Amino acid sequence: MHLPEAERTNPYVQYEFLKALEDTGSVSRETGWQPCHLAFYRQNGCEKSNYEKDSAEGEPEEGCGALVAVLPSYIKAHSYGEYVFDWAWADAYQRHGLEYYPKILTAVPMTPITGPRFISSLSMKETPALINAAIEWLEQNQMSSWHINFVNETVAKALGNKPLLRRHDIQFHWTNRGYDDFQQFLSSLKAKKRKNIVRERKSFNVTDSEWSFEWLDGNSATVEDWQLFDQMYRNTFDKKGGWAQLSQDFFPSCAQAMPEQTLLLFAKRQGQAVAGAFFMRSDSSLYGRYWGCFEDVEFLHFETCYYQGIEYAIKHGLKYFEPGAQGEHKLPRGFMPVFTHSLHYVSHPQFRNAIEYSIEQEDSWLDIRYQDYLKHSPYKD
């Protein structure tokens, strides 16, 4: 089995990343993320589905009974940590006396990053056979629905028709246009946007600033560094009344398993860490994922999570920077709108029709929003 060439260094579909989530208890039956990785085998010229408790390893030989595809999947008892929001669907089920959970989710837990969801040796033309086998399996196991989140556009277009429903959303991503440094990036922006960024960065970037920023990777970050960041991460969720779904062991476990792709950034005032951010990277992209702080400082979030990330991407020759889900406030700071894609199968025929109509209305609204964002581009051209 293989990944597309452009996705082979995507950290979120690496075995090591998914295993770290399971080994540290961040995803489990108890947390409502029961691992149920869908595996497909070729038997007598057709595909047959099964499920695995853990990810597949090795490179099975092609042929009768050979493993031909794996879909990282989870039986969900809730909709937290998905970033494709179906709470309204679940509420509608409940109001009609129906059970929405359990459902099956093919995605990377707590990660709104587009990437491969069909880790397969099959061609796209053969993939519908996998879809049919998976639907047969979920019907047999009385799952209400199947959700494939953050697939790439090519897959979404190829598979986004009945029985699957195709859904969209909008994120904001930064693209490196061959900048030599941050100043050249600023020069590409309209004057008002450029001045605003300079103003926001002023406290952190003057020569005699009391602030400093330290990048660490999985090799250089210590156990104490990860413990400190974990405190920041949990403190921020606690203040917002949220659920910090990652266990305390996840960050160091991920760093140990994927040291070159795991990044930690500390924002320090007079040498003391005040805030931090967790990033990962591939050969072409930087991904901003988690932020935490001990103290609320004006513009510190923008500096740590956006501007420092842009500087890192420029310095290391990365083409893209994805700072996470949602956030219209990213647009004036150089992040442009892009569509994200998900696929959904709903077992109940009446609800499937209602949800399909809802998605059509949602798409019309998203198209209007997308065009409006383009009109407000911060760039000169």
Residue pairs with C-beta under 8 A, 6 or more apart in sequence:
1 56
1 59
1 60
1 67
1 68
1 69
1 70
1 119
1 120
1 121
2 8
2 119
2 121
3 10
3 13
3 116
3 119
4 116
6 284
7 13
7 115
7 116
9 261
9 282
9 283
9 284
10 113
10 115
10 116
10 282
10 285
11 17
11 258
11 261
11 262
11 280
11 281
11 282
11 287
12 108
12 111
12 113
12 115
12 280
12 287
13 72
13 108
13 115
13 116
13 119
14 258
14 261
15 55
15 57
16 254
16 257
16 258
17 108
17 254
17 257
17 258
18 55
18 72
18 108
19 54
19 55
19 257
20 26
20 250
20 253
20 254
20 257
20 258
21 27
21 109
21 250
22 28
22 35
22 54
23 249
23 253
24 246
24 247
24 249
24 250
24 253
25 31
25 247
25 249
26 33
26 109
26 110
26 245
26 246
26 247
26 250
27 33
27 34
27 35
27 74
27 109
28 34
28 35
29 75
31 245
32 76
32 77
32 78
32 80
33 74
33 76
33 81
33 109
34 74
34 75
34 76
34 77
35 53
35 54
35 73
35 74
36 51
36 52
36 53
36 73
36 74
36 75
36 104
37 51
37 52
37 53
37 54
37 55
37 56
37 70
37 71
37 72
37 73
38 49
38 50
38 51
38 52
38 70
38 71
38 73
38 104
38 106
38 134
38 137
39 49
39 50
39 51
39 52
39 56
39 67
39 69
39 70
40 47
40 48
40 49
40 50
40 67
40 68
40 69
40 70
40 71
40 120
40 130
40 133
41 47
41 48
41 50
41 65
41 66
41 67
41 68
42 48
42 62
42 63
42 64
42 65
42 66
42 68
43 64
43 65
44 64
46 129
47 68
47 69
47 122
47 126
47 129
47 130
47 133
48 133
49 130
49 133
49 134
49 136
49 137
50 137
51 73
51 137
52 70
55 70
55 72
56 67
56 70
60 66
60 67
62 68
62 121
68 120
68 121
68 122
69 118
69 119
69 120
69 121
69 122
69 130
70 119
70 120
71 106
71 117
71 118
71 119
71 130
71 134
71 148
72 106
72 107
72 108
72 117
72 119
73 104
73 105
73 106
73 107
74 104
74 105
74 107
74 109
75 102
75 103
75 104
75 105
75 143
76 82
76 101
76 102
76 103
76 104
76 105
77 101
77 102
78 101
79 85
79 86
79 87
79 90
80 243
80 245
81 109
81 110
81 245
82 105
82 107
82 147
82 149
83 111
83 112
83 149
83 150
83 325
84 107
84 112
84 147
84 149
84 150
84 167
84 169
84 342
86 147
86 344
88 358
89 100
89 145
89 346
89 351
89 355
90 100
90 101
92 351
92 354
93 99
93 100
93 144
93 348
93 351
94 100
98 144
98 348
98 351
99 144
100 144
100 145
101 144
102 143
102 144
103 143
103 144
103 145
103 146
103 147
104 134
104 138
104 143
104 145
104 146
104 147
105 146
105 147
105 149
106 117
106 146
106 147
106 148
106 149
107 117
107 147
107 148
107 149
107 150
108 115
108 150
109 245
110 245
110 246
111 150
111 289
112 149
112 150
112 171
112 324
112 325
112 340
113 150
113 287
113 322
114 150
114 151
114 152
114 340
114 341
115 150
115 152
116 152
117 148
117 149
117 150
117 151
117 155
118 127
118 130
118 155
120 127
120 130
122 129
122 130
124 154
124 155
124 158
127 158
127 159
128 159
131 159
131 163
131 164
134 146
135 146
135 163
135 345
138 145
138 146
138 345
138 347
139 347
143 347
144 346
144 347
144 348
145 344
145 345
145 346
145 347
146 344
146 345
147 342
147 343
147 344
147 345
148 164
148 342
148 343
148 344
149 342
150 340
150 341
150 342
151 159
151 341
151 342
151 343
152 341
153 339
153 341
155 341
155 343
156 166
156 341
156 342
156 343
159 166
159 343
160 166
160 341
160 343
163 345
164 343
164 344
164 345
165 343
165 344
165 345
165 346
165 352
165 355
165 356
165 359
166 341
166 342
166 343
166 344
166 359
167 341
167 342
167 343
167 344
167 359
167 362
168 339
168 340
168 341
168 342
168 362
168 363
168 366
169 339
169 340
169 342
169 366
170 337
170 338
170 339
170 340
170 366
170 369
170 370
170 373
171 322
171 324
171 325
171 326
171 337
171 338
171 340
172 323
172 327
172 328
172 330
172 331
172 335
172 336
172 337
172 338
173 320
173 321
173 322
173 323
173 335
173 336
173 338
174 309
174 310
174 313
174 320
174 321
174 322
174 323
174 334
174 335
174 336
175 319
175 320
175 336
176 313
176 314
176 317
176 318
176 319
176 320
176 321
177 185
177 188
179 185
179 188
179 314
180 314
181 314
182 307
182 310
182 311
182 314
185 310
185 314
185 334
186 194
186 197
186 198
187 194
188 379
188 380
188 381
189 197
189 334
189 378
189 379
189 380
190 378
190 379
190 380
193 332
193 333
193 334
193 378
196 332
197 307
197 333
197 334
200 299
200 302
200 303
200 307
201 299
201 303
201 307
203 209
203 211
203 298
203 299
204 211
204 213
204 267
204 299
204 300
204 303
205 211
210 269
210 270
211 267
211 268
211 269
212 267
212 268
212 271
213 265
213 266
213 267
213 268
213 303
213 304
213 308
214 265
214 266
214 268
215 263
215 264
215 265
215 308
215 312
216 225
216 263
216 264
216 265
216 266
217 255
217 259
217 260
217 262
217 263
217 264
218 254
218 255
218 256
218 258
218 259
218 260
218 261
218 262
218 263
219 259
219 260
221 255
221 262
221 264
223 252
225 264
225 266
226 251
226 252
226 255
226 264
227 248
228 266
228 273
228 276
229 251
229 264
229 266
229 276
229 278
229 292
230 248
230 251
231 292
231 294
232 273
232 275
232 276
232 291
232 292
232 293
232 294
233 244
233 246
233 251
233 276
233 278
233 290
233 291
233 292
234 244
234 292
235 292
235 293
235 294
236 291
236 292
236 293
237 243
237 244
238 244
246 290
251 264
251 278
254 262
255 262
255 264
258 280
261 280
261 281
261 282
262 278
262 279
262 280
263 278
263 279
263 280
263 281
263 286
263 312
264 276
264 277
264 278
264 279
265 276
265 277
265 279
265 304
265 308
266 273
266 275
266 276
267 273
267 274
267 275
267 276
267 293
267 300
267 303
267 304
268 274
269 297
273 294
274 293
274 294
274 295
274 297
274 300
275 291
275 292
275 293
275 294
275 295
275 297
275 300
275 301
275 304
276 291
276 292
276 293
276 304
277 288
277 289
277 290
277 291
277 292
277 304
277 305
277 308
277 309
278 289
278 290
278 291
279 286
279 287
279 288
279 289
279 309
279 312
280 286
280 287
280 289
281 287
281 316
281 318
284 318
284 319
284 320
285 318
285 319
285 320
285 321
285 322
286 309
286 312
286 313
286 316
286 318
286 320
286 321
286 322
287 321
287 322
288 305
288 306
288 309
288 321
288 322
288 323
288 324
289 324
291 301
291 304
291 305
293 300
293 301
302 333
305 323
305 324
306 323
306 330
306 333
306 334
306 335
307 333
309 321
309 323
310 321
310 334
312 318
313 319
313 320
313 321
321 335
323 330
323 335
327 335
328 373
331 337
331 373
331 376
331 377
331 378
332 376
332 378
333 378
334 378
334 379
336 373
336 377
336 379
337 369
337 370
337 373
337 374
339 366
339 370
344 355
346 352
346 355
